[in-house]
Amino acid sequence: MEVIPVINQPDLERVTRTLAALERFLPAGQRVHLDVADARFTFHRSWSDADLWPKLRSPYALEVHLMAEEPEKLAAEWLKAGAKRIIVHYETLRDPKMHHHSFRPEKVFGEILSAARASGAELMLAVNPETPVEAIRPLLADVSGFLVLAVHPGLAGQSFLPIVFDKIRLLRRERPDAKITVDGGVNAELARKVREAGADAVTSASYILENDDPASAYQELSQA
């Protein structure tokens, strides 16, 4: 089971501290997951200065989870900053040129997909707990994988929602080749269960970084 540590912090100082904590146990070259929340799609705002990321000289491969409206703008910024994987929410794929209630996922998604391909980056699609697989069916074939949220987008530390198990199984049937990552509320027991349902990876913020022994918590999830 791949375990991807999450950076979900409100300011640069805490992002820097999180990276320093990860470097104590996470080998260089591993993947880290940066949550970018805009306080519009989510209830809180996280640090999201793409221009500053390269200056942090992180030794890790960066995936960026865009929990934000108008993701096409942020995707371009983070691809320029060196992101290796962009994760965009299906629920945010609105056309900014249209009325604010307009929902044209294929158009906005296509713009982000083209930008990711031009940068040699992967594109994954994130889905909220209540979004059914049927809703994202037109986009299933175009992404490298899926981020299945087991919590609602936003702050770390929420409880895992068991309704996602069926979604994981269905996505695995629909796309046997895809990467399926589960995001939110995962402990070692739940990591085992989502793996059995068909997931390849989990993200983790508080379970690892708020543990007295982050390295042991990371290994525990990895061995689930």
CYANA upper distance limits for C-alpha pairs under 8 A (distance plus 0.5 A):
  1 MET  CA    195 ARG  CA      7.69
  1 MET  CA    200 ASP  CA      6.32
  1 MET  CA    201 ALA  CA      5.90
  1 MET  CA    202 VAL  CA      8.00
  1 MET  CA    221 LEU  CA      7.96
  1 MET  CA    222 SER  CA      5.67
  1 MET  CA    223 GLN  CA      7.15
  1 MET  CA    224 ALA  CA      7.24
  2 GLU  CA    200 ASP  CA      6.94
  2 GLU  CA    201 ALA  CA      4.96
  2 GLU  CA    202 VAL  CA      6.97
  2 GLU  CA    222 SER  CA      6.55
  3 VAL  CA    201 ALA  CA      6.20
  3 VAL  CA    202 VAL  CA      5.67
  3 VAL  CA    203 THR  CA      6.25
  3 VAL  CA    204 SER  CA      7.61
  3 VAL  CA    218 TYR  CA      7.63
  3 VAL  CA    221 LEU  CA      7.18
  3 VAL  CA    222 SER  CA      6.31
  4 ILE  CA     31 ARG  CA      6.40
  4 ILE  CA     32 VAL  CA      5.93
  4 ILE  CA     33 HIS  CA      6.72
  4 ILE  CA    201 ALA  CA      7.82
  4 ILE  CA    202 VAL  CA      6.73
  4 ILE  CA    203 THR  CA      5.11
  4 ILE  CA    204 SER  CA      6.81
  5 PRO  CA     31 ARG  CA      8.09
  5 PRO  CA     32 VAL  CA      5.79
  5 PRO  CA     33 HIS  CA      6.50
  5 PRO  CA    203 THR  CA      6.16
  5 PRO  CA    204 SER  CA      5.50
  5 PRO  CA    205 ALA  CA      6.36
  5 PRO  CA    208 ILE  CA      7.98
  6 VAL  CA     32 VAL  CA      6.62
  6 VAL  CA     33 HIS  CA      5.15
  6 VAL  CA     34 LEU  CA      6.35
  6 VAL  CA     35 ASP  CA      7.58
  6 VAL  CA    203 THR  CA      6.72
  6 VAL  CA    204 SER  CA      5.99
  6 VAL  CA    205 ALA  CA      5.20
  7 ILE  CA     15 VAL  CA      7.20
  7 ILE  CA     18 THR  CA      7.30
  7 ILE  CA     19 LEU  CA      8.49
  7 ILE  CA     32 VAL  CA      7.87
  7 ILE  CA     33 HIS  CA      6.57
  7 ILE  CA     34 LEU  CA      5.33
  7 ILE  CA     35 ASP  CA      6.67
  7 ILE  CA    205 ALA  CA      7.27
  8 ASN  CA     15 VAL  CA      8.18
  8 ASN  CA     34 LEU  CA      6.82
  8 ASN  CA     35 ASP  CA      5.67
  8 ASN  CA     36 VAL  CA      8.02
  8 ASN  CA     46 SER  CA      6.88
  8 ASN  CA     47 TRP  CA      8.10
  8 ASN  CA    155 LEU  CA      8.13
  8 ASN  CA    156 ALA  CA      7.84
  8 ASN  CA    205 ALA  CA      7.95
  9 GLN  CA     14 ARG  CA      6.51
  9 GLN  CA     15 VAL  CA      6.32
  9 GLN  CA     46 SER  CA      5.94
  9 GLN  CA     47 TRP  CA      6.39
 10 PRO  CA     14 ARG  CA      7.66
 10 PRO  CA     15 VAL  CA      8.36
 10 PRO  CA     45 ARG  CA      7.10
 10 PRO  CA     46 SER  CA      4.84
 10 PRO  CA     47 TRP  CA      5.34
 11 ASP  CA     15 VAL  CA      6.90
 11 ASP  CA     46 SER  CA      7.46
 11 ASP  CA     47 TRP  CA      5.47
 12 LEU  CA     16 THR  CA      6.61
 12 LEU  CA     47 TRP  CA      6.95
 13 GLU  CA     17 ARG  CA      6.82
 14 ARG  CA     18 THR  CA      6.57
 15 VAL  CA     19 LEU  CA      6.79
 15 VAL  CA     47 TRP  CA      8.19
 16 THR  CA     20 ALA  CA      6.76
 16 THR  CA     56 LEU  CA      8.03
 17 ARG  CA     21 ALA  CA      6.71
 18 THR  CA     22 LEU  CA      6.72
 18 THR  CA    209 LEU  CA      8.44
 19 LEU  CA     23 GLU  CA      6.71
 19 LEU  CA     58 SER  CA      7.86
 20 ALA  CA     24 ARG  CA      7.38
 21 ALA  CA     25 PHE  CA      8.24
 21 ALA  CA    209 LEU  CA      8.33
 22 LEU  CA     26 LEU  CA      5.95
 23 GLU  CA     27 PRO  CA      7.54
 23 GLU  CA     28 ALA  CA      8.20
 24 ARG  CA    215 ALA  CA      8.49
 25 PHE  CA    214 PRO  CA      8.38
 25 PHE  CA    215 ALA  CA      6.07
 26 LEU  CA     30 GLN  CA      7.49
 26 LEU  CA    215 ALA  CA      8.34
 28 ALA  CA     59 PRO  CA      5.59
 28 ALA  CA     60 TYR  CA      6.11
 29 GLY  CA     59 PRO  CA      6.52
 29 GLY  CA     60 TYR  CA      5.21
 29 GLY  CA     61 ALA  CA      6.28
 30 GLN  CA     60 TYR  CA      5.82
 30 GLN  CA     61 ALA  CA      6.43
 31 ARG  CA     60 TYR  CA      6.05
 31 ARG  CA     61 ALA  CA      5.07
 31 ARG  CA     62 LEU  CA      6.37
 31 ARG  CA     63 GLU  CA      7.49
 32 VAL  CA     60 TYR  CA      6.78
 32 VAL  CA     61 ALA  CA      6.73
 32 VAL  CA     62 LEU  CA      5.86
 32 VAL  CA     63 GLU  CA      6.69
 33 HIS  CA     62 LEU  CA      6.78
 33 HIS  CA     63 GLU  CA      5.48
 33 HIS  CA     64 VAL  CA      6.36
 33 HIS  CA     65 HIS  CA      7.37
 33 HIS  CA    203 THR  CA      7.86
 34 LEU  CA     62 LEU  CA      7.71
 34 LEU  CA     63 GLU  CA      6.76
 34 LEU  CA     64 VAL  CA      5.37
 34 LEU  CA     65 HIS  CA      6.47
 35 ASP  CA     46 SER  CA      7.62
 35 ASP  CA     64 VAL  CA      6.72
 35 ASP  CA     65 HIS  CA      5.45
 35 ASP  CA     66 LEU  CA      7.05
 35 ASP  CA     67 MET  CA      7.51
 36 VAL  CA     45 ARG  CA      8.14
 36 VAL  CA     46 SER  CA      6.26
 36 VAL  CA     47 TRP  CA      7.20
 36 VAL  CA     48 SER  CA      6.02
 36 VAL  CA     64 VAL  CA      7.47
 36 VAL  CA     65 HIS  CA      6.43
 36 VAL  CA     66 LEU  CA      5.61
 36 VAL  CA     67 MET  CA      6.16
 36 VAL  CA     68 ALA  CA      7.56
 37 ALA  CA     41 PHE  CA      7.81
 37 ALA  CA     42 THR  CA      6.69
 37 ALA  CA     44 HIS  CA      7.09
 37 ALA  CA     45 ARG  CA      5.43
 37 ALA  CA     46 SER  CA      5.59
 37 ALA  CA     47 TRP  CA      8.24
 37 ALA  CA     48 SER  CA      8.11
 37 ALA  CA     66 LEU  CA      7.14
 37 ALA  CA     67 MET  CA      5.26
 37 ALA  CA     68 ALA  CA      6.08
 37 ALA  CA    154 GLY  CA      7.38
 38 ASP  CA     42 THR  CA      6.97
 38 ASP  CA     44 HIS  CA      7.35
 38 ASP  CA     45 ARG  CA      5.35
 38 ASP  CA     46 SER  CA      7.32
 38 ASP  CA     67 MET  CA      7.25
 38 ASP  CA     68 ALA  CA      5.61
 38 ASP  CA     69 GLU  CA      7.84
 39 ALA  CA     43 PHE  CA      5.44
 39 ALA  CA     44 HIS  CA      4.97
 39 ALA  CA     45 ARG  CA      5.12
 39 ALA  CA     68 ALA  CA      8.12
 40 ARG  CA     44 HIS  CA      8.38
 40 ARG  CA     68 ALA  CA      7.11
 40 ARG  CA     69 GLU  CA      7.17
 41 PHE  CA     67 MET  CA      6.73
 41 PHE  CA     68 ALA  CA      5.63
 41 PHE  CA     69 GLU  CA      6.37
 41 PHE  CA     92 THR  CA      8.15
 41 PHE  CA    153 PRO  CA      8.46
 42 THR  CA     67 MET  CA      7.27
 42 THR  CA     68 ALA  CA      7.72
 42 THR  CA    153 PRO  CA      6.56
 42 THR  CA    154 GLY  CA      5.89
 43 PHE  CA    154 GLY  CA      6.98
 44 HIS  CA    154 GLY  CA      6.96
 44 HIS  CA    155 LEU  CA      7.73
 49 ASP  CA     53 TRP  CA      7.28
 50 ALA  CA     54 PRO  CA      8.36
 50 ALA  CA     77 GLU  CA      6.55
 50 ALA  CA     78 TRP  CA      6.01
 50 ALA  CA     81 ALA  CA      6.29
 51 ASP  CA     77 GLU  CA      8.20
 51 ASP  CA     81 ALA  CA      6.88
 52 LEU  CA     56 LEU  CA      7.39
 53 TRP  CA     57 ARG  CA      7.94
 53 TRP  CA     58 SER  CA      8.49
 53 TRP  CA     81 ALA  CA      7.07
 54 PRO  CA     58 SER  CA      7.95
 54 PRO  CA     81 ALA  CA      6.67
 54 PRO  CA     82 GLY  CA      7.95
 61 ALA  CA     83 ALA  CA      7.83
 61 ALA  CA     84 LYS  CA      6.87
 62 LEU  CA     82 GLY  CA      7.95
 62 LEU  CA     83 ALA  CA      5.53
 62 LEU  CA     84 LYS  CA      6.11
 62 LEU  CA     85 ARG  CA      7.20
 63 GLU  CA     83 ALA  CA      6.23
 63 GLU  CA     84 LYS  CA      6.30
 63 GLU  CA     85 ARG  CA      4.96
 63 GLU  CA     86 ILE  CA      6.26
 63 GLU  CA     87 ILE  CA      7.76
 64 VAL  CA     78 TRP  CA      7.91
 64 VAL  CA     83 ALA  CA      7.16
 64 VAL  CA     85 ARG  CA      6.88
 64 VAL  CA     86 ILE  CA      5.61
 64 VAL  CA     87 ILE  CA      6.45
 65 HIS  CA     86 ILE  CA      6.85
 65 HIS  CA     87 ILE  CA      5.17
 65 HIS  CA     88 VAL  CA      6.88
 66 LEU  CA     71 PRO  CA      6.92
 66 LEU  CA     74 LEU  CA      7.99
 66 LEU  CA     75 ALA  CA      8.15
 66 LEU  CA     86 ILE  CA      7.96
 66 LEU  CA     87 ILE  CA      6.47
 66 LEU  CA     88 VAL  CA      5.82
 66 LEU  CA     89 HIS  CA      7.36
 67 MET  CA     71 PRO  CA      8.46
 67 MET  CA     88 VAL  CA      7.75
 67 MET  CA     89 HIS  CA      7.15
 67 MET  CA    153 PRO  CA      7.31
 67 MET  CA    154 GLY  CA      8.18
 68 ALA  CA     92 THR  CA      7.39
 69 GLU  CA     92 THR  CA      5.95
 69 GLU  CA     93 LEU  CA      8.33
 69 GLU  CA     94 ARG  CA      8.46
 70 GLU  CA     74 LEU  CA      7.86
 70 GLU  CA     92 THR  CA      7.30
 70 GLU  CA     93 LEU  CA      7.76
 70 GLU  CA     94 ARG  CA      7.60
 70 GLU  CA     95 ASP  CA      8.49
 70 GLU  CA     96 PRO  CA      7.47
 71 PRO  CA     75 ALA  CA      6.37
 71 PRO  CA     88 VAL  CA      7.28
 71 PRO  CA     92 THR  CA      7.51
 71 PRO  CA     93 LEU  CA      7.93
 72 GLU  CA     76 ALA  CA      6.94
 72 GLU  CA    108 VAL  CA      7.41
 72 GLU  CA    109 PHE  CA      8.44
 72 GLU  CA    111 GLU  CA      7.37
 72 GLU  CA    112 ILE  CA      6.05
 73 LYS  CA     77 GLU  CA      7.21
 74 LEU  CA     78 TRP  CA      6.72
 75 ALA  CA     79 LEU  CA      6.51
 75 ALA  CA     86 ILE  CA      7.30
 75 ALA  CA    112 ILE  CA      7.24
 75 ALA  CA    115 ALA  CA      8.44
 76 ALA  CA     80 LYS  CA      6.75
 76 ALA  CA    112 ILE  CA      8.28
 76 ALA  CA    115 ALA  CA      7.34
 77 GLU  CA     81 ALA  CA      6.86
 78 TRP  CA     82 GLY  CA      6.91
 78 TRP  CA     83 ALA  CA      6.16
 79 LEU  CA     83 ALA  CA      5.47
 79 LEU  CA     84 LYS  CA      7.90
 79 LEU  CA     86 ILE  CA      8.25
 79 LEU  CA    115 ALA  CA      8.43
 79 LEU  CA    116 ALA  CA      7.55
 79 LEU  CA    119 SER  CA      7.16
 79 LEU  CA    121 ALA  CA      8.10
 83 ALA  CA    121 ALA  CA      7.61
 84 LYS  CA    120 GLY  CA      8.05
 84 LYS  CA    121 ALA  CA      5.28
 84 LYS  CA    122 GLU  CA      6.84
 85 ARG  CA    116 ALA  CA      8.50
 85 ARG  CA    121 ALA  CA      5.80
 85 ARG  CA    122 GLU  CA      5.03
 85 ARG  CA    123 LEU  CA      6.25
 85 ARG  CA    124 MET  CA      7.80
 86 ILE  CA    116 ALA  CA      7.92
 86 ILE  CA    121 ALA  CA      7.76
 86 ILE  CA    122 GLU  CA      6.77
 86 ILE  CA    123 LEU  CA      5.50
 86 ILE  CA    124 MET  CA      6.73
 87 ILE  CA    123 LEU  CA      6.40
 87 ILE  CA    124 MET  CA      5.15
 87 ILE  CA    125 LEU  CA      6.08
 87 ILE  CA    126 ALA  CA      6.69
 87 ILE  CA    147 LEU  CA      7.92
 88 VAL  CA     92 THR  CA      8.20
 88 VAL  CA    123 LEU  CA      8.12
 88 VAL  CA    124 MET  CA      6.98
 88 VAL  CA    125 LEU  CA      5.74
 88 VAL  CA    126 ALA  CA      6.16
 89 HIS  CA     93 LEU  CA      7.60
 89 HIS  CA    125 LEU  CA      6.34
 89 HIS  CA    126 ALA  CA      4.97
 89 HIS  CA    127 VAL  CA      6.38
 89 HIS  CA    128 ASN  CA      8.29
 90 TYR  CA    105 PRO  CA      7.56
 90 TYR  CA    125 LEU  CA      6.87
 90 TYR  CA    126 ALA  CA      6.60
 90 TYR  CA    127 VAL  CA      6.42
 90 TYR  CA    136 ILE  CA      7.68
 91 GLU  CA    127 VAL  CA      7.69
 91 GLU  CA    128 ASN  CA      8.13
 93 LEU  CA    103 PHE  CA      7.01
 93 LEU  CA    104 ARG  CA      6.91
 93 LEU  CA    105 PRO  CA      5.16
 93 LEU  CA    106 GLU  CA      8.36
 93 LEU  CA    108 VAL  CA      6.13
 93 LEU  CA    109 PHE  CA      6.96
 94 ARG  CA    100 HIS  CA      8.20
 94 ARG  CA    101 HIS  CA      8.20
 94 ARG  CA    102 SER  CA      6.43
 94 ARG  CA    103 PHE  CA      5.04
 94 ARG  CA    104 ARG  CA      5.96
 94 ARG  CA    105 PRO  CA      6.69
 94 ARG  CA    108 VAL  CA      7.08
 95 ASP  CA     99 HIS  CA      8.44
 95 ASP  CA    100 HIS  CA      8.36
 95 ASP  CA    102 SER  CA      6.76
 95 ASP  CA    103 PHE  CA      6.82
 95 ASP  CA    104 ARG  CA      6.32
 95 ASP  CA    105 PRO  CA      8.20
 95 ASP  CA    107 LYS  CA      7.76
 95 ASP  CA    108 VAL  CA      6.57
 96 PRO  CA    100 HIS  CA      7.45
 98 MET  CA    102 SER  CA      6.41
104 ARG  CA    108 VAL  CA      7.20
105 PRO  CA    109 PHE  CA      6.19
106 GLU  CA    110 GLY  CA      6.35
106 GLU  CA    138 PRO  CA      8.27
106 GLU  CA    139 LEU  CA      7.81
107 LYS  CA    111 GLU  CA      7.11
108 VAL  CA    112 ILE  CA      7.08
109 PHE  CA    113 LEU  CA      6.53
110 GLY  CA    114 SER  CA      6.60
111 GLU  CA    115 ALA  CA      6.86
112 ILE  CA    116 ALA  CA      6.63
113 LEU  CA    117 ARG  CA      6.66
113 LEU  CA    123 LEU  CA      7.05
114 SER  CA    118 ALA  CA      6.64
115 ALA  CA    119 SER  CA      6.85
116 ALA  CA    120 GLY  CA      6.68
116 ALA  CA    121 ALA  CA      5.47
116 ALA  CA    122 GLU  CA      6.78
116 ALA  CA    123 LEU  CA      6.91
117 ARG  CA    121 ALA  CA      6.35
117 ARG  CA    122 GLU  CA      7.65
122 GLU  CA    143 VAL  CA      8.14
122 GLU  CA    144 SER  CA      6.83
123 LEU  CA    143 VAL  CA      6.05
123 LEU  CA    144 SER  CA      6.48
123 LEU  CA    145 GLY  CA      7.86
124 MET  CA    143 VAL  CA      5.87
124 MET  CA    144 SER  CA      6.18
124 MET  CA    145 GLY  CA      5.36
124 MET  CA    146 PHE  CA      5.72
124 MET  CA    147 LEU  CA      7.28
125 LEU  CA    143 VAL  CA      7.21
125 LEU  CA    145 GLY  CA      7.08
125 LEU  CA    146 PHE  CA      5.36
125 LEU  CA    147 LEU  CA      6.53
126 ALA  CA    146 PHE  CA      6.19
126 ALA  CA    147 LEU  CA      4.89
126 ALA  CA    148 VAL  CA      6.44
126 ALA  CA    149 LEU  CA      7.54
127 VAL  CA    131 THR  CA      6.56
127 VAL  CA    146 PHE  CA      8.13
127 VAL  CA    147 LEU  CA      6.95
127 VAL  CA    148 VAL  CA      6.01
127 VAL  CA    149 LEU  CA      6.56
128 ASN  CA    148 VAL  CA      7.37
128 ASN  CA    149 LEU  CA      5.77
128 ASN  CA    150 ALA  CA      8.05
128 ASN  CA    151 VAL  CA      8.06
128 ASN  CA    152 HIS  CA      6.93
128 ASN  CA    153 PRO  CA      7.80
129 PRO  CA    148 VAL  CA      7.83
129 PRO  CA    149 LEU  CA      6.15
129 PRO  CA    150 ALA  CA      6.35
129 PRO  CA    151 VAL  CA      7.08
129 PRO  CA    152 HIS  CA      7.31
129 PRO  CA    161 LEU  CA      8.01
129 PRO  CA    163 ILE  CA      7.70
129 PRO  CA    164 VAL  CA      6.84
131 THR  CA    135 ALA  CA      7.36
132 PRO  CA    136 ILE  CA      7.87
132 PRO  CA    167 LYS  CA      7.89
133 VAL  CA    137 ARG  CA      6.79
133 VAL  CA    167 LYS  CA      7.18
133 VAL  CA    170 LEU  CA      8.01
133 VAL  CA    171 LEU  CA      7.69
136 ILE  CA    140 LEU  CA      6.84
139 LEU  CA    143 VAL  CA      7.70
140 LEU  CA    175 ARG  CA      8.10
141 ALA  CA    175 ARG  CA      8.18
143 VAL  CA    178 ALA  CA      8.49
144 SER  CA    178 ALA  CA      6.16
144 SER  CA    179 LYS  CA      6.84
145 GLY  CA    178 ALA  CA      5.16
145 GLY  CA    179 LYS  CA      4.72
145 GLY  CA    180 ILE  CA      6.11
145 GLY  CA    181 THR  CA      8.35
146 PHE  CA    178 ALA  CA      7.86
146 PHE  CA    179 LYS  CA      6.74
146 PHE  CA    180 ILE  CA      5.46
146 PHE  CA    181 THR  CA      6.75
147 LEU  CA    180 ILE  CA      6.58
147 LEU  CA    181 THR  CA      5.37
147 LEU  CA    182 VAL  CA      6.30
147 LEU  CA    183 ASP  CA      7.12
148 VAL  CA    164 VAL  CA      7.75
148 VAL  CA    167 LYS  CA      8.38
148 VAL  CA    168 ILE  CA      7.80
148 VAL  CA    180 ILE  CA      7.69
148 VAL  CA    181 THR  CA      6.63
148 VAL  CA    182 VAL  CA      5.36
148 VAL  CA    183 ASP  CA      6.57
149 LEU  CA    153 PRO  CA      8.00
149 LEU  CA    164 VAL  CA      8.09
149 LEU  CA    182 VAL  CA      6.49
149 LEU  CA    183 ASP  CA      5.37
149 LEU  CA    184 GLY  CA      6.72
150 ALA  CA    160 PHE  CA      5.79
150 ALA  CA    161 LEU  CA      5.59
150 ALA  CA    162 PRO  CA      7.78
150 ALA  CA    163 ILE  CA      8.37
150 ALA  CA    164 VAL  CA      6.55
150 ALA  CA    182 VAL  CA      7.20
150 ALA  CA    183 ASP  CA      6.34
150 ALA  CA    184 GLY  CA      5.71
150 ALA  CA    185 GLY  CA      7.31
151 VAL  CA    158 GLN  CA      6.74
151 VAL  CA    159 SER  CA      7.11
151 VAL  CA    160 PHE  CA      6.30
151 VAL  CA    161 LEU  CA      6.60
151 VAL  CA    183 ASP  CA      7.81
151 VAL  CA    184 GLY  CA      5.80
151 VAL  CA    185 GLY  CA      7.29
152 HIS  CA    158 GLN  CA      8.47
156 ALA  CA    184 GLY  CA      7.78
156 ALA  CA    185 GLY  CA      8.41
156 ALA  CA    205 ALA  CA      7.00
156 ALA  CA    206 SER  CA      6.90
157 GLY  CA    184 GLY  CA      8.12
157 GLY  CA    185 GLY  CA      6.84
157 GLY  CA    205 ALA  CA      8.29
157 GLY  CA    206 SER  CA      6.47
158 GLN  CA    184 GLY  CA      7.35
158 GLN  CA    185 GLY  CA      6.13
159 SER  CA    184 GLY  CA      7.95
159 SER  CA    185 GLY  CA      5.47
160 PHE  CA    184 GLY  CA      6.74
160 PHE  CA    185 GLY  CA      4.89
160 PHE  CA    186 VAL  CA      6.97
163 ILE  CA    167 LYS  CA      8.03
164 VAL  CA    168 ILE  CA      6.77
165 PHE  CA    169 ARG  CA      6.91
165 PHE  CA    194 VAL  CA      7.24
165 PHE  CA    197 ALA  CA      6.84
166 ASP  CA    170 LEU  CA      6.67
166 ASP  CA    197 ALA  CA      8.36
167 LYS  CA    171 LEU  CA      6.57
168 ILE  CA    172 ARG  CA      6.64
168 ILE  CA    180 ILE  CA      7.98
168 ILE  CA    194 VAL  CA      8.07
168 ILE  CA    197 ALA  CA      6.65
168 ILE  CA    198 GLY  CA      6.58
168 ILE  CA    199 ALA  CA      7.07
169 ARG  CA    173 ARG  CA      6.83
169 ARG  CA    197 ALA  CA      5.92
169 ARG  CA    198 GLY  CA      6.34
170 LEU  CA    174 GLU  CA      6.67
171 LEU  CA    175 ARG  CA      6.35
171 LEU  CA    176 PRO  CA      8.32
172 ARG  CA    176 PRO  CA      5.57
172 ARG  CA    177 ASP  CA      8.44
172 ARG  CA    178 ALA  CA      7.90
172 ARG  CA    180 ILE  CA      8.22
172 ARG  CA    198 GLY  CA      6.38
172 ARG  CA    199 ALA  CA      8.27
179 LYS  CA    199 ALA  CA      8.01
179 LYS  CA    200 ASP  CA      6.73
179 LYS  CA    201 ALA  CA      8.33
180 ILE  CA    198 GLY  CA      7.99
180 ILE  CA    199 ALA  CA      5.41
180 ILE  CA    200 ASP  CA      5.93
180 ILE  CA    201 ALA  CA      6.96
181 THR  CA    199 ALA  CA      6.37
181 THR  CA    200 ASP  CA      6.48
181 THR  CA    201 ALA  CA      5.03
181 THR  CA    202 VAL  CA      5.65
181 THR  CA    203 THR  CA      7.61
182 VAL  CA    194 VAL  CA      7.97
182 VAL  CA    199 ALA  CA      7.38
182 VAL  CA    201 ALA  CA      6.90
182 VAL  CA    202 VAL  CA      5.22
182 VAL  CA    203 THR  CA      6.89
183 ASP  CA    202 VAL  CA      6.41
183 ASP  CA    203 THR  CA      5.59
183 ASP  CA    204 SER  CA      7.65
184 GLY  CA    203 THR  CA      7.36
184 GLY  CA    204 SER  CA      7.34
185 GLY  CA    204 SER  CA      8.21
185 GLY  CA    207 TYR  CA      8.48
186 VAL  CA    190 LEU  CA      6.04
186 VAL  CA    191 ALA  CA      6.49
186 VAL  CA    202 VAL  CA      7.85
186 VAL  CA    203 THR  CA      8.24
186 VAL  CA    204 SER  CA      7.34
186 VAL  CA    207 TYR  CA      7.96
187 ASN  CA    191 ALA  CA      6.48
187 ASN  CA    207 TYR  CA      7.20
187 ASN  CA    221 LEU  CA      7.50
188 ALA  CA    192 ARG  CA      6.90
188 ALA  CA    220 GLU  CA      6.70
188 ALA  CA    221 LEU  CA      5.53
188 ALA  CA    224 ALA  CA      6.35
189 GLU  CA    193 LYS  CA      6.99
189 GLU  CA    224 ALA  CA      7.60
190 LEU  CA    194 VAL  CA      6.61
191 ALA  CA    195 ARG  CA      6.65
191 ALA  CA    202 VAL  CA      7.42
191 ALA  CA    221 LEU  CA      6.92
191 ALA  CA    224 ALA  CA      6.35
192 ARG  CA    196 GLU  CA      6.79
192 ARG  CA    224 ALA  CA      5.26
193 LYS  CA    197 ALA  CA      6.76
194 VAL  CA    198 GLY  CA      6.86
194 VAL  CA    199 ALA  CA      6.01
195 ARG  CA    199 ALA  CA      5.11
195 ARG  CA    200 ASP  CA      6.71
195 ARG  CA    201 ALA  CA      8.09
195 ARG  CA    224 ALA  CA      8.50
204 SER  CA    208 ILE  CA      6.79
205 ALA  CA    209 LEU  CA      6.39
205 ALA  CA    210 GLU  CA      8.28
206 SER  CA    210 GLU  CA      5.42
206 SER  CA    211 ASN  CA      7.82
207 TYR  CA    211 ASN  CA      6.64
207 TYR  CA    217 ALA  CA      7.44
208 ILE  CA    213 ASP  CA      8.33
208 ILE  CA    214 PRO  CA      5.33
208 ILE  CA    215 ALA  CA      7.99
208 ILE  CA    217 ALA  CA      5.78
208 ILE  CA    218 TYR  CA      6.38
209 LEU  CA    214 PRO  CA      6.05
210 GLU  CA    214 PRO  CA      7.75
211 ASN  CA    217 ALA  CA      7.33
213 ASP  CA    217 ALA  CA      6.93
214 PRO  CA    218 TYR  CA      6.59
215 ALA  CA    219 GLN  CA      6.77
216 SER  CA    220 GLU  CA      6.52
217 ALA  CA    221 LEU  CA      6.87
218 TYR  CA    222 SER  CA      6.70
219 GLN  CA    223 GLN  CA      6.62
220 GLU  CA    224 ALA  CA      6.90
